Amino acid sequence: MADFISYAWTCVLVIVTISKQLPNWSIIFGGLLLLPTVSALPDASNFPDISFKDFNQFIQEYFGSDITLSQVLVVLFTLTENTGLLSLHARQQNPKYPGEARSSPSAWIKCLACGLQERLGTNQTQLYSDQEIAESDAVNKICTNLDAFAKCLGLYPYDSHGRFKGKLKPVSHESIQPVYIICPDAVVCQTAKCNPRSLVLGVKVRDIPQVTLIKGCTAHAKVQVLTGQCPTCKTLYFADHECVMESKDKYIKVYLNNAKYLKIGQALWVDRIFMRGVINGMYSFHASAAAYTEYWTNSFSSHSQVPI
Protein backbone atom coordinates (compact mmCIF):
# COMPACT_ATOMS: atom_id res chain seq x y z
CA MET A 1 0.00 0.00 0.00
CA ALA A 2 2.86 2.35 0.84
CA ASP A 3 4.49 1.64 -2.54
CA PHE A 4 1.23 2.47 -4.34
CA ILE A 5 0.87 5.80 -2.47
CA SER A 6 4.48 6.68 -3.29
CA TYR A 7 3.86 5.85 -6.94
CA ALA A 8 0.68 7.94 -7.01
CA TRP A 9 2.47 10.95 -5.51
CA THR A 10 5.19 10.61 -8.14
CA CYS A 11 2.53 10.68 -10.86
CA VAL A 12 1.01 13.82 -9.34
CA LEU A 13 4.38 15.58 -9.25
CA VAL A 14 5.03 14.71 -12.89
CA ILE A 15 1.63 16.05 -13.93
CA VAL A 16 2.11 19.27 -11.97
CA THR A 17 5.55 19.78 -13.54
CA ILE A 18 4.25 19.58 -17.11
CA SER A 19 0.89 21.27 -16.46
CA LYS A 20 2.15 24.67 -17.65
CA GLN A 21 3.21 23.28 -21.01
CA LEU A 22 0.25 21.10 -21.99
CA PRO A 23 -3.50 21.73 -22.50
CA ASN A 24 -5.90 20.51 -19.85
CA TRP A 25 -7.13 17.44 -21.74
CA SER A 26 -3.55 16.25 -22.24
CA ILE A 27 -2.91 16.46 -18.48
CA ILE A 28 -5.98 14.40 -17.65
CA PHE A 29 -5.26 11.83 -20.37
CA GLY A 30 -1.63 11.55 -19.33
CA GLY A 31 -2.56 11.10 -15.70
CA LEU A 32 -4.86 8.23 -16.58
CA LEU A 33 -2.09 6.53 -18.53
CA LEU A 34 0.30 6.74 -15.58
CA LEU A 35 -2.07 4.99 -13.18
CA PRO A 36 -1.48 1.25 -12.76
CA THR A 37 -4.21 -0.98 -14.12
CA VAL A 38 -5.27 -4.58 -13.71
CA SER A 39 -6.31 -6.46 -16.85
CA ALA A 40 -6.76 -9.98 -15.47
CA LEU A 41 -9.96 -11.63 -16.62
CA PRO A 42 -12.25 -13.15 -13.99
CA ASP A 43 -12.64 -16.91 -14.08
CA ALA A 44 -15.94 -17.90 -15.64
CA SER A 45 -18.05 -21.04 -15.76
CA ASN A 46 -19.68 -22.57 -18.81
CA PHE A 47 -23.23 -21.73 -19.79
CA PRO A 48 -25.73 -24.11 -18.08
CA ASP A 49 -25.70 -27.39 -19.99
CA ILE A 50 -29.27 -28.50 -19.49
CA SER A 51 -31.24 -30.59 -21.98
CA PHE A 52 -34.05 -28.86 -23.82
CA LYS A 53 -36.47 -31.53 -22.62
CA ASP A 54 -35.77 -30.75 -18.95
CA PHE A 55 -35.78 -27.02 -19.67
CA ASN A 56 -39.14 -27.21 -21.44
CA GLN A 57 -40.64 -29.37 -18.70
CA PHE A 58 -39.59 -26.91 -16.02
CA ILE A 59 -41.07 -23.91 -17.91
CA GLN A 60 -44.40 -25.70 -18.36
CA GLU A 61 -44.56 -26.69 -14.71
CA TYR A 62 -43.58 -23.43 -13.02
CA PHE A 63 -44.56 -20.63 -15.43
CA GLY A 64 -47.75 -19.56 -17.16
CA SER A 65 -48.94 -21.62 -20.11
CA ASP A 66 -48.87 -18.62 -22.48
CA ILE A 67 -45.44 -17.30 -21.49
CA THR A 68 -43.52 -16.09 -24.54
CA LEU A 69 -40.00 -16.97 -25.66
CA SER A 70 -38.77 -13.44 -24.99
CA GLN A 71 -40.06 -13.59 -21.40
CA VAL A 72 -38.37 -16.96 -20.80
CA LEU A 73 -35.09 -15.58 -22.14
CA VAL A 74 -35.38 -12.50 -19.90
CA VAL A 75 -35.66 -14.74 -16.84
CA LEU A 76 -32.88 -17.05 -18.04
CA PHE A 77 -30.34 -14.29 -18.69
CA THR A 78 -31.38 -12.48 -15.51
CA LEU A 79 -30.20 -15.52 -13.57
CA THR A 80 -26.99 -16.09 -15.53
CA GLU A 81 -26.01 -12.43 -15.20
CA ASN A 82 -26.55 -12.32 -11.41
CA THR A 83 -24.55 -15.26 -10.07
CA GLY A 84 -23.18 -13.12 -7.24
CA LEU A 85 -26.68 -12.41 -5.99
CA LEU A 86 -27.59 -16.10 -6.27
CA SER A 87 -24.57 -16.97 -4.09
CA LEU A 88 -25.74 -14.50 -1.44
CA HIS A 89 -29.26 -15.91 -1.62
CA ALA A 90 -28.05 -19.52 -1.29
CA ARG A 91 -25.81 -18.67 1.67
CA GLN A 92 -28.74 -17.13 3.54
CA GLN A 93 -30.77 -20.25 2.82
CA ASN A 94 -28.12 -22.40 4.47
CA PRO A 95 -27.38 -21.00 7.96
CA LYS A 96 -24.21 -22.37 9.52
CA TYR A 97 -23.30 -20.29 12.57
CA PRO A 98 -25.25 -19.23 15.68
CA GLY A 99 -27.36 -16.17 15.10
CA GLU A 100 -27.92 -16.92 11.41
CA ALA A 101 -31.53 -17.52 10.41
CA ARG A 102 -32.80 -19.25 7.32
CA SER A 103 -34.76 -16.81 5.20
CA SER A 104 -36.92 -18.17 2.41
CA PRO A 105 -37.35 -16.24 0.29
CA SER A 106 -34.33 -14.11 1.11
CA ALA A 107 -34.19 -10.36 0.62
CA TRP A 108 -31.66 -10.91 -2.18
CA ILE A 109 -34.00 -12.97 -4.34
CA LYS A 110 -36.88 -10.61 -3.54
CA CYS A 111 -34.94 -7.72 -5.06
CA LEU A 112 -34.38 -9.80 -8.19
CA ALA A 113 -38.09 -10.66 -8.34
CA CYS A 114 -39.06 -7.00 -8.01
CA GLY A 115 -36.63 -6.13 -10.81
CA LEU A 116 -38.29 -8.69 -13.06
CA GLN A 117 -41.73 -7.37 -12.16
CA GLU A 118 -40.69 -3.86 -13.19
CA ARG A 119 -39.00 -5.17 -16.33
CA LEU A 120 -41.97 -7.20 -17.55
CA GLY A 121 -44.72 -4.85 -16.34
CA THR A 122 -48.16 -6.22 -17.17
CA ASN A 123 -46.62 -9.46 -18.41
CA GLN A 124 -45.31 -10.40 -14.96
CA THR A 125 -48.26 -12.75 -14.40
CA GLN A 126 -46.58 -15.17 -16.81
CA LEU A 127 -43.86 -15.78 -14.18
CA TYR A 128 -46.14 -18.08 -12.20
CA SER A 129 -48.73 -20.64 -13.24
CA ASP A 130 -51.51 -19.71 -10.79
CA GLN A 131 -53.31 -16.79 -12.44
CA GLU A 132 -55.61 -16.15 -9.42
CA ILE A 133 -52.86 -15.62 -6.89
CA ALA A 134 -53.19 -12.55 -4.70
CA GLU A 135 -51.12 -9.59 -5.81
CA SER A 136 -49.45 -9.37 -2.39
CA ASP A 137 -48.18 -12.95 -2.78
CA ALA A 138 -46.92 -12.48 -6.35
CA VAL A 139 -43.39 -11.52 -5.27
CA ASN A 140 -43.04 -14.61 -3.05
CA LYS A 141 -44.32 -16.83 -5.86
CA ILE A 142 -41.84 -15.34 -8.32
CA CYS A 143 -39.06 -15.81 -5.76
CA THR A 144 -39.96 -19.49 -5.40
CA ASN A 145 -39.88 -19.99 -9.17
CA LEU A 146 -36.58 -18.13 -9.54
CA ASP A 147 -35.02 -20.22 -6.80
CA ALA A 148 -36.22 -23.44 -8.44
CA PHE A 149 -35.07 -22.23 -11.86
CA ALA A 150 -31.59 -21.44 -10.55
CA LYS A 151 -31.30 -24.93 -9.05
CA CYS A 152 -32.54 -26.48 -12.29
CA LEU A 153 -29.81 -24.63 -14.21
CA GLY A 154 -27.14 -25.66 -11.73
CA LEU A 155 -26.72 -22.11 -10.45
CA TYR A 156 -26.79 -23.14 -6.79
CA PRO A 157 -23.53 -23.42 -4.80
CA TYR A 158 -24.78 -26.16 -2.43
CA ASP A 159 -25.19 -29.88 -3.13
CA SER A 160 -28.11 -32.07 -2.10
CA HIS A 161 -26.49 -32.65 1.31
CA GLY A 162 -26.18 -28.94 2.08
CA ARG A 163 -22.42 -28.84 1.50
CA PHE A 164 -21.00 -25.61 0.09
CA LYS A 165 -19.27 -26.17 -3.27
CA GLY A 166 -17.86 -22.66 -3.67
CA LYS A 167 -19.03 -19.26 -4.79
CA LEU A 168 -20.73 -19.21 -8.18
CA LYS A 169 -18.51 -17.93 -10.99
CA PRO A 170 -19.72 -15.53 -13.67
CA VAL A 171 -21.41 -17.41 -16.50
CA SER A 172 -19.69 -17.27 -19.88
CA HIS A 173 -22.01 -16.67 -22.85
CA GLU A 174 -19.36 -17.53 -25.41
CA SER A 175 -20.88 -20.92 -26.25
CA ILE A 176 -24.22 -19.33 -27.25
CA GLN A 177 -22.79 -16.54 -29.39
CA PRO A 178 -24.59 -16.35 -32.76
CA VAL A 179 -22.92 -16.92 -36.12
CA TYR A 180 -22.41 -13.57 -37.86
CA ILE A 181 -22.55 -13.20 -41.64
CA ILE A 182 -21.76 -9.98 -43.52
CA CYS A 183 -24.07 -9.80 -46.54
CA PRO A 184 -25.79 -7.16 -48.72
CA ASP A 185 -28.73 -5.31 -47.25
CA ALA A 186 -30.55 -5.27 -50.60
CA VAL A 187 -32.85 -8.22 -51.32
CA VAL A 188 -33.51 -7.51 -55.03
CA CYS A 189 -31.67 -5.57 -57.71
CA GLN A 190 -31.95 -1.80 -57.19
CA THR A 191 -30.92 -0.71 -60.71
CA ALA A 192 -33.60 1.48 -62.31
CA LYS A 193 -33.35 -0.10 -65.77
CA CYS A 194 -33.44 -3.63 -64.39
CA ASN A 195 -36.36 -5.64 -63.09
CA PRO A 196 -36.28 -6.30 -59.31
CA ARG A 197 -34.58 -9.65 -59.79
CA SER A 198 -33.55 -11.70 -56.81
CA LEU A 199 -29.83 -11.65 -56.09
CA VAL A 200 -27.61 -14.70 -56.44
CA LEU A 201 -24.37 -15.42 -54.61
CA GLY A 202 -21.67 -13.56 -56.53
CA VAL A 203 -18.72 -15.78 -55.56
CA LYS A 204 -18.10 -19.49 -55.28
CA VAL A 205 -18.46 -20.98 -51.81
CA ARG A 206 -14.79 -21.94 -51.69
CA ASP A 207 -13.78 -18.33 -52.47
CA ILE A 208 -15.85 -16.66 -49.73
CA PRO A 209 -13.46 -14.54 -47.63
CA GLN A 210 -13.39 -14.79 -43.85
CA VAL A 211 -12.63 -11.63 -41.87
CA THR A 212 -12.63 -10.22 -38.35
CA LEU A 213 -15.79 -8.33 -37.38
CA ILE A 214 -15.89 -5.86 -34.49
CA LYS A 215 -19.33 -5.29 -33.00
CA GLY A 216 -19.25 -2.72 -30.24
CA CYS A 217 -16.35 -3.87 -28.05
CA THR A 218 -16.26 -7.50 -29.16
CA ALA A 219 -14.22 -8.96 -32.01
CA HIS A 220 -15.51 -12.01 -33.89
CA ALA A 221 -13.13 -14.07 -36.01
CA LYS A 222 -13.80 -16.04 -39.21
CA VAL A 223 -16.90 -14.10 -40.28
CA GLN A 224 -17.95 -14.79 -43.87
CA VAL A 225 -18.37 -11.85 -46.28
CA LEU A 226 -20.97 -12.59 -48.96
CA THR A 227 -21.43 -10.75 -52.25
CA GLY A 228 -24.70 -10.56 -54.16
CA GLN A 229 -25.03 -10.22 -57.92
CA CYS A 230 -27.90 -9.45 -60.25
CA PRO A 231 -27.91 -12.13 -63.00
CA THR A 232 -29.33 -9.62 -65.50
CA CYS A 233 -27.35 -6.36 -65.18
CA LYS A 234 -24.35 -7.90 -63.34
CA THR A 235 -24.47 -5.28 -60.57
CA LEU A 236 -22.52 -6.42 -57.51
CA TYR A 237 -23.95 -5.84 -54.05
CA PHE A 238 -21.70 -5.70 -50.97
CA ALA A 239 -22.53 -4.89 -47.35
CA ASP A 240 -21.12 -1.34 -47.57
CA HIS A 241 -21.21 -0.50 -51.29
CA GLU A 242 -22.50 -1.46 -54.73
CA CYS A 243 -20.57 -1.92 -57.96
CA VAL A 244 -22.54 -0.85 -61.04
CA MET A 245 -21.26 -1.99 -64.43
CA GLU A 246 -20.55 1.06 -66.58
CA SER A 247 -19.01 -0.81 -69.48
CA LYS A 248 -17.49 -4.21 -70.08
CA ASP A 249 -15.24 -5.13 -67.13
CA LYS A 250 -15.56 -1.60 -65.68
CA TYR A 251 -17.49 -0.93 -62.48
CA ILE A 252 -18.40 2.23 -60.57
CA LYS A 253 -18.44 1.99 -56.77
CA VAL A 254 -21.37 3.57 -54.93
CA TYR A 255 -20.98 3.56 -51.13
CA LEU A 256 -24.05 3.23 -48.92
CA ASN A 257 -24.86 5.77 -46.21
CA ASN A 258 -26.99 3.29 -44.26
CA ALA A 259 -24.51 0.39 -44.30
CA LYS A 260 -24.71 -1.83 -41.22
CA TYR A 261 -21.04 -2.87 -41.42
CA LEU A 262 -18.04 -1.00 -42.83
CA LYS A 263 -14.76 -2.37 -44.17
CA ILE A 264 -11.78 -0.53 -42.66
CA GLY A 265 -8.96 -2.99 -43.42
CA GLN A 266 -7.95 -5.81 -45.69
CA ALA A 267 -9.65 -8.34 -43.43
CA LEU A 268 -11.35 -6.13 -40.84
CA TRP A 269 -14.99 -5.01 -40.72
CA VAL A 270 -16.70 -2.98 -38.00
CA ASP A 271 -20.22 -1.92 -37.09
CA ARG A 272 -21.44 1.66 -36.91
CA ILE A 273 -21.08 1.86 -33.11
CA PHE A 274 -17.37 1.06 -33.27
CA MET A 275 -16.81 3.44 -36.19
CA ARG A 276 -18.61 6.23 -34.35
CA GLY A 277 -16.31 5.63 -31.37
CA VAL A 278 -13.24 5.89 -33.62
CA ILE A 279 -14.37 9.15 -35.20
CA ASN A 280 -15.36 10.72 -31.88
CA GLY A 281 -12.09 9.57 -30.28
CA MET A 282 -10.01 11.13 -33.05
CA TYR A 283 -12.04 14.34 -32.90
CA SER A 284 -12.09 14.69 -29.10
CA PHE A 285 -8.55 13.51 -28.28
CA HIS A 286 -6.80 14.19 -31.62
CA ALA A 287 -5.73 10.55 -31.62
CA SER A 288 -4.21 8.96 -34.70
CA ALA A 289 -5.48 5.73 -36.22
CA ALA A 290 -2.44 3.89 -34.84
CA ALA A 291 -3.03 5.29 -31.33
CA TYR A 292 -6.70 4.29 -31.38
CA THR A 293 -5.79 0.80 -32.64
CA GLU A 294 -3.31 0.38 -29.78
CA TYR A 295 -5.86 1.66 -27.26
CA TRP A 296 -8.59 -0.70 -28.50
CA THR A 297 -6.27 -3.70 -28.66
CA ASN A 298 -4.96 -3.12 -25.11
CA SER A 299 -8.47 -2.54 -23.72
CA PHE A 300 -10.67 -5.07 -25.51
CA SER A 301 -8.81 -7.38 -27.88
CA SER A 302 -7.29 -9.42 -25.05
CA HIS A 303 -10.80 -10.25 -23.82
CA SER A 304 -11.94 -11.60 -27.18
CA GLN A 305 -8.54 -13.16 -27.92
CA VAL A 306 -8.67 -11.75 -31.44
CA PRO A 307 -5.65 -9.58 -32.34
CA ILE A 308 -6.34 -6.41 -34.31
SEMARGU-110587 format. One record per residue (C-alpha): residue in one letter; x, y, z. Coordinates in steps of 0.25 Angstrom, whole numbers, plus 2048, in hexadecimal, padded with zeros to 3 digits. Layout:
aXYZ
...
This chain:
m800800800
a80B809803
d8128077F6
f80580A7EF
i8038177F6
s81281B7F3
y80F8177E4
a8038207E4
w80A82C7EA
t81582A7DF
c80A82B7D5
v8048377DB
l81283E7DB
v81483B7CC
i8078407C8
v80884D7D0
t81684F7CA
i81184E7BC
s8048557BE
k8098637B9
q80D85D7AC
l8018547A8
p7F28577A6
n7E88527B1
w7E38467A9
s7F28417A7
i7F48427B6
i7E883A7B9
f7EB82F7AF
g7F982E7B3
g7F682C7C1
l7ED8217BE
l7F881A7B6
l80181B7C2
l7F88147CB
p7FA8057CD
t7EF7FC7C8
v7EB7EE7C9
s7E77E67BD
a7E57D87C2
l7D87D17BE
p7CF7CB7C8
d7CD7BC7C8
a7C07B87C1
s7B87AC7C1
n7B17A67B5
f7A37A97B1
p7997A07B8
d7997927B0
i78B78E7B2
s7837867A8
f77878D7A1
k76E7827A6
d7717857B4
f7717947B1
n7637937AA
q75D78B7B5
f7627947C0
i75C7A07B8
q74E7997B7
e74E7957C5
y7527A27CC
f74E7AD7C2
g7417B27BB
s73C7AA7B0
d73D7B67A6
i74A7BB7AA
t7527C079E
l7607BC799
s7657CA79C
q7607CA7AA
v7677BC7AD
l7747C27A7
v7727CE7B0
v7717C57BD
l77C7BC7B8
f7877C77B5
t7827CE7C2
l7877C27CA
t7947C07C2
e7987CE7C3
n7967CF7D2
t79E7C37D8
g7A37CC7E3
l7957CE7E8
l7927C07E7
s79E7BC7F0
l7997C67FA
h78B7C07FA
a7907B27FB
r7997B5807
q78D7BB80E
q7857AF80B
n7907A6812
p7927AC820
k79F7A7826
y7A37AF832
p79B7B383F
g7937BF83C
e7907BC82E
a7827BA82A
r77D7B381D
s7757BD815
s76C7B780A
p76B7BF801
s7777C8804
a7777D7802
w7817D47F7
i7787CC7EF
k76C7D67F2
c7747E17EC
l7767D97DF
a7687D57DF
c7647E47E0
g76D7E77D5
l7677DD7CC
q7597E37CF
e75D7F17CB
r7647EB7BF
l7587E37BA
g74D7ED7BF
t73F7E77BB
n7467DA7B6
q74B7D67C4
t73F7CD7C6
q7467C37BD
l7517C17C7
y7477B87CF
s73D7AD7CB
d7327B17D5
q72B7BD7CE
e7227BF7DA
i72D7C27E4
a72B7CE7ED
e7347DA7E9
s73A7DB7F6
d73F7CC7F5
a7447CE7E7
v7527D27EB
n7547C67F4
k74F7BD7E9
i7597C37DF
c7647C17E9
t7607B27EA
n7607B07DB
l76E7B77DA
d7747AF7E5
a76F7A27DE
f7747A77D1
a7827AA7D6
k78379C7DC
c77E7967CF
l78979D7C7
g7937997D1
l7957A87D6
y7957A37E5
p7A27A27ED
y79D7977F6
d79B7887F3
s7907807F8
h79677D805
g79778C808
r7A678D806
f7AC79A800
k7B37977F3
g7B97A57F1
k7B47B37ED
l7AD7B37DF
k7B67B87D4
p7B17C27C9
v7AA7BA7BE
s7B17BB7B0
h7A87BD7A5
e7B37BA79A
s7AC7AC797
i79F7B3793
q7A57BE78A
p79E7BF77D
v7A47BC770
y7A67CA769
i7A67CB759
i7A97D8752
c7A07D9746
p7997E373D
d78D7EB743
a7867EB736
v77D7DF733
v77A7E2724
c7817EA719
q7807F971B
t7847FD70D
a77A806707
k77B8006F9
c77A7F16FE
n76F7E9704
p76F7E7713
r7767D9711
s77A7D171D
l7897D1720
v7927C571E
l79F7C2726
g7A97CA71E
v7B57C1722
k7B87B2723
v7B67AC731
r7C57A8731
d7C97B772E
i7C17BD739
p7CA7C6741
q7CA7C5751
v7CD7D1759
t7CD7D7767
l7C17DF76A
i7C07E9776
k7B37EB77C
g7B37F5787
c7BF7F1790
t7BF7E278B
a7C77DC780
h7C27D0778
a7CB7C8770
k7C97C0763
v7BC7C875F
q7B87C5751
v7B77D1747
l7AC7CE73C
t7AA7D572F
g79D7D6727
q79C7D7718
c7907DA70F
p7907CF704
t78B7DA6FA
c7937E76FB
k79F7E0703
t79E7EB70E
l7A67E671A
y7A07E9728
f7A97E9734
a7A67EC743
d7AC7FB742
h7AB7FE733
e7A67FA725
c7AE7F8718
v7A67FD70C
m7AB7F86FE
e7AE8046F6
s7B47FD6EA
k7BA7EF6E8
d7C37EB6F3
k7C27FA6F9
y7BA7FC706
i7B680970E
k7B680871D
v7AB80E724
y7AC80E733
l7A080D73C
n79D817747
n79480D74F
a79E80274F
k79D7F975B
y7AC7F575A
l7B87FC755
k7C57F774F
i7D17FE755
g7DC7F4752
q7E07E9749
a7D97DF752
l7D37E775D
w7C47EC75D
v7BD7F4768
d7AF7F876C
r7AA80776C
i7AC80777C
f7BB80477B
m7BD80E76F
r7B6819777
g7BF817783
v7CB81877A
i7C7825773
n7C382B780
g7D0826787
m7D882D77C
y7D083977C
s7D083B78C
f7DE83678F
h7E5839782
a7E982A782
s7EF824775
a7EA81776F
a7F6810775
a7F4815783
y7E5811782
t7E980377D
e7F3802789
y7E9807793
w7DE7FD78E
t7E77F178D
n7EC7F479C
s7DE7F67A1
f7D57EC79A
s7DD7E2790
s7E37DA79C
h7D57D77A1
s7D07D2793
q7DE7CB790
v7DD7D1782
p7E97DA77F
i7E77E6777
